[in-house]
Amino acid sequence: MKRTHIVSLLLIAALIGSFIATFTSTSRSVNFTEAAATPGEECKVSGTLNRDYPVVYEPEVDPTKTVFHMVDAAGETKRVILNQPKPTGLENSESIDLYGSAVGGEFHATEMLMKCPSKYNENNHVLLSEETQGES
Amino acid sequence: MTPEYIGEWTEVALLGRTLIALAFGASFVAVVSFLKGWERAGKRAFQFHAVSTFASIALIFALFGAHRYEFQYIWKHLNNEMPMRFIFSAFWGGQEGGFLLWMFWHNVLGLILLRTTTRWSAKVMATLSAVELFLSSMLLGIYFGDFQLGLDPFLLLRDAPSNWGLPWTGRADYLTSFPMFQDGQGLNPLLQNYWMTIHPPTLFLGFAATSVPFAYAVAGLTQRDDRSWMAPALRWSVFGIGILGTGILMGGAWAYEALSFGGFWAWDPVENSSLVPWLTLVAGTHLLLINRNRKSPMALFSTFYFLLISFLLVLYSTFLTKSGILGDTSVHSFVDSGILPQLLVYVLSFVGFAHILLLKSAHWRRGMAAFSVLLTVIALKGYVVESIAVFLLALTFTSVKAYRNDFVRTSEEESVWSREFWMFVGSLLFLVSAAHITWQTSLPVFNQFLEPLSPVLSKLGAQFDSALLTDLSQHNLAPGTDLDQTYHLVQVPLAVLIMGAMGFAQWLKYKKSNLAQVGRSLVLPLVLSVLTTGGLIAAFPFEWWELPRVALLFSASFAVFSNADYLIRAVRGNWRQIGSPLAHVGFGLVIFGAVLSTSQKAIISQNQIGDISTLNEELNNREDLLIMEGDTLPLGPYFVSYRDRYQEGIHVKFRMDYFDKEPQVYSPGDVVFFDGMVFEALEKHSASAQFSEDMEDHWMFIPFPNERQAASAQIWKSGTPGEKQFTLEPRIQLNEQMGNAPEPDTRHWLYKDLYTHIKWGRVTPPETDEEGWMGGRTHSMQVGDSMLIGHTLMTIDSLRAIANTEKPTRGLLEKDIGIAACVRLKNKTSRQLHEPLYIVRDSTLIPDLYEAEEFGIKMRIESFDPIAESLEMTVWEHESVRRDFVVMQAVMFPLINVLWFGCILMAIGTALAVLSRYQRDRKSASQHA
């Protein structure tokens, strides 16, 4: 056994160890029901904004609290409390990813990512409607 | 029938498409010619390919210049307002431009390679041409049924798939009759800045530079007994390290200067996937250095392998970022442009090709190739994921087989005190780091593989009662959000070792070193880094769990001092030698600056208001400061004042003035409010940063303040604003396309940065009713409570019943029950008492809307509880008295300039190394000739 081989094997062991060590920190995408089953544990829930409810952000009262409702992939709606100022474009978002945990009947999010519709598609719609109007 | 379109550059579109097709065809001819050994023909074909590529790039720039909006690419990335200085950003704003940019650099590098002919030229150029063949196929834009081959940069808008069949595409006059063709949708404003002009070309040059060592390694695999390819490959890989490294850090600089995620590195998948090839390239380069001159090679397999995977990982990076597979795990949002299958084929072909070549015997190569073809057939039958999984397993087997049997090995043992031993160890450490980052970044990809295994995994999970297996069966892995857990836990210890090896190995000699001499050389750097680390511990509040970080700061400073010392002592002005130690000093400084500025960044904005009791402890976010227009608030070592806002182009800028903080001196008898309580000063003192530090020694709590105390009480302050120092203008970019985006403004000093950005600000006026009233929010208040409504401080003094005698004057009937809330309103100029009423008539509530005209406030009592002395009141504010406000965050980054300085040194160091290697190689070549 050469020294270089020993070093290589040690490092391979370290590598496998590192995968396992950080695998436990991997967060899982779940829906609201699954999140509620493990309250307080960090997870990721994806869904869309439920526009039946208002997005409440009152900076004068609390600049770091945004409250809205989200529908998850399974169709369940939950009240979400985000501890951030209201992200711009939340109302127009196409989809939302929340990172946080379930607390009681709510979801408390510490971080959020959004996808917003691109203007390109909107313009195509505009063009389409202009056209149909012109013909009718 | 297609009509004759009026005013459309139909022929130009055709010309562009022809150029792309020619470039594609020429690269094919080049591959075949170089493989056949027809070097002259290959050279001509490659030159033709390069000219076609350059011409199509020039044509796209011309289309941008002429604002030809009938072209989809122009329409998407340009509009009439965009200043022409962003034309470059616009060019590479889309995937098509990205591919063209990458091809551009390959062609430049290819033309340079063609200037000299060596025995490796034909093979190297064959590989490079094959890379170009695949890249130009990405631009063909041909459909085979549903399969899309490439994205055509010259696509006319009317030919775009999303517009297929729409009636307007058949109208000859569509360009003139629809206003939308007079203007494009414009480049995403986030890309409209200076960094986006220089970051992508640098990064893509770095990507392109990995192709050259790859091509040399492939050539070297065909003739394993000859290692003369290593000298030229080494120059190019050092060049790649410098350029790719600079490109990655420029991306960081862009994020830091123009985006608002509060740092220069976020372990985002897109950043990671460009860092990983850099790490493996560094590893491969150091193994090249070892093996270039050695008689009996060391770690030959790894030398090849690292160089090969550097390029393959660049391809993988392209696949991850451009295919849309990362989906929602990245803040860089990439849309699936429909070329995922093609990108996948591209990546897997090169991965397969490289691995097959690792095998030495023709039989094994043929067998592996046949197996790959078989898997392709199975994949085409619909078992895509399964065949890719089997393919990857086969590749692992291939690598192990090649490693064990197909490379020359030396039986001689390396000395532990040789430079090459530690360079080898360092390279492996780099590989571990790269593998770990790839693992984390690829979690969304693993989900694809886990999906077909899901039933088996969940069954096994249930059988063995294993939570891990059950979790895996969900195929929903996502990288964790806690960066310490996800990345730093592994990367920091690795970096400690790498930095240590970097500082130590520089003093070792190849083969064997004089240990005593090495030890003496290391004393000074060690002493200096101990002193530095001690100084840092004294200066910054490190926690005990940050020990790995402190260790990294120590070993990074050791690497810096050791290499700097080597530079000064050993090199003695011979510029040919300074490249490598200088680059090492630079890299050490990059790590040092990155770790220190990130871990010791201080968020100095503190939210003073808000009801955090409703949230749990983790959600307690007090890092954002709400500031009203005209107010001056303490902010760390400063006072900040929100002066005003103005619009400039697509930016709404908020002017924030920063003032010195002068100590606030309190004298005995001074009365202050803090956290709703009243205190009186016991003695003369100047205020500390926090009230809690002063409270016990200098203040007395006053549970029941008397009239004088109540009237004179001021909110406690830690200081008073002094001289105005500077103004920062963080802004919000009005971005219809992507949503409005905040952009930071940063004050730079030599030793620290003050980074500020707007977390929330109003860009459109608030909603009001016809008379200009806004709000109408109901508040629960108790007697004694105060709150701010715009400029006005509203306090509920008391509640009282309206006496019978008073009723007629207040418009009440005899039978009514009336309660008045005594509301004190106070602003800068006046103080008034107002009494809105709560009226019950015949057990019905009569709503009474009360207006305090001078203050621009309307209020209505909704309910009240006489026992708790609390009430609910709705308050409106008139727009004429409204004050603007923003929510902002301010962060101090200490010593971040060390990072940028290190980056510059690294770039200079690698440039010098490339230059000196080039000269040396030329000299030795002419001596041989």
Interface residues (C-beta under 8 A of the other chain):
Chain A: K2 R3 T4 V7 S8 L11 A14 L15 S18 F19 A21 T22 S25 T26 S27 R28 S29 V30 E42 K44 S46 Y57 E58 P59 E60 V61 D62 P63 T64 K65 I81 N83 Q84 P85 K86 T88 G89 N92 S95 D97 Y99 G100 S101 V103 H108 T110 E111 L113 M114 K115 C116 S118 K119 Y120 N121 N123 N124 V126 L127 L128 E130 E131 E135
Chain B: K76 S162 N163 L166 P167 W168 F178 M180 Q185 M298 A299 D328 V331 S333 V335 E413 E414 V416 F421 F424 V425 L428 L429 L431 V432 A435 H436 W439 Q440 L443 D471 Q474 N476 L477 A478 P479 G480 T481 D482 Q485 T486 Y487 L489 V490 N607 I609 G610 D611 I612 T614 L615 N616 E618 L619 N620 N621 R622 E623 D624 L625 L626 I732 E736 Q737 M738 G739 N740 A741 P742 K759 W760 R777 L788 F885 V887
